[in-house]
Amino acid sequence: MKIELLGSGGATLTPRPFSTSRVSVEAREKGAPYSRMGPAYFVHDAALLIDTPEEIGPMLTWAGIQRVEAAVYSHWHPDHTSGLRVFEANYTFWDWPPHPMPTRVYLPPQVAADCRQWLGLEKRLAYLESRNVIQITRLANDEAFQVGSIQVQPLLLAVGYVYAFLIQDDATKVLIIPDETFGWHPPDDLPALDVVIMPAGLFAFDPFNGERLIPAAHPVLQSEATFRQTLQMVAALPAKEVILSHLEEPNGLSYDDYLRLAEQLAGTHPDLPPITFAYDHQIIDTP
Ligand SMILES: [Zn+2]
C-alpha cells in the first residue's frame, strides 16, 4: 500500500502567516521539508483522499495526483474541511458535451451531523453535489466502505466527533488518526498494524530540556492531547511503526529538531515501536 502524507502541518501551517518565529523564518527560506501544509493523506492504491485543508488544491498538484476517486472526512474542523472546493476541478464549464466524473465523498455519521451545524458545510457539499463534481455517501455507525482493493473502517475517537481510519488491503493494515486524540486509549481489539499515523500532540514541555512551555493552567490542555500523552497511547498500540504528524508551528520545533527528537526517543524509549515525525509529501510504502 502506498500512502502519501500530503501535509504534515496542523491547524497552524509552517511558515505561519504573520509569524517571525525561528521555524517560520527557516521554513520561508528553505521550503520543504521545513515547511508544512495542512493535514491531508492520500492512499495512492485507491486514489482515496482523507480531508481537505485549505491548501489542498496546490498540494494535490505538487504531488502529481490527477484523480481523486473517493474522499472521506475525519471531522468538521476548518483545517480539515476548508479546501472542499477542490472538487470543482473535476469539471470545467468548457467541457462539452459534459462528462462529469464526480468524486465519491464519504461522511461518517457524526461528521454528517456536524456538517449541518458548522461552517455551512452541508450547504457547500450540497452545492458541489448539484454541480455533479461529488457524490455524497452518508455512512451508518460502524459502517466501512470499499474503494478498489482498499477497505476503510472509520473508528470514532474519545472526543466523540472525530474519526480515525483503519485502512487495509490483503497485505497491510494502516491506522490514520488525523487529529484530536484527547482522552483516547487505543481499543483492545485493534489488529496488528503495520503503520500508525497520528498527531504528535502539543509540546507542553520542551522535549530536549524538560522546561515547561505551556502553563499547567492553560485551557488548551483541557481539550488537546500532549506529546507525553501521545507517547502513552503509542505504548498501547499494536504497531510496527509510528509516524507523528499534525505538527503545529507554535511547537517551535524545526524539521532538524524532529529528526533529533526521533533519535532521542529511540534511546529513551526502546520499549516503543520506532517513532518518526512526518514531513510533507512523505511516501509510506508498505510491502
Ligand atoms: Zn487539525
Residues whose N, C-alpha, C, O or C-beta is under 5 A from the ligand:
A	BS01	ZN	G10 A11 D79 P178 D179
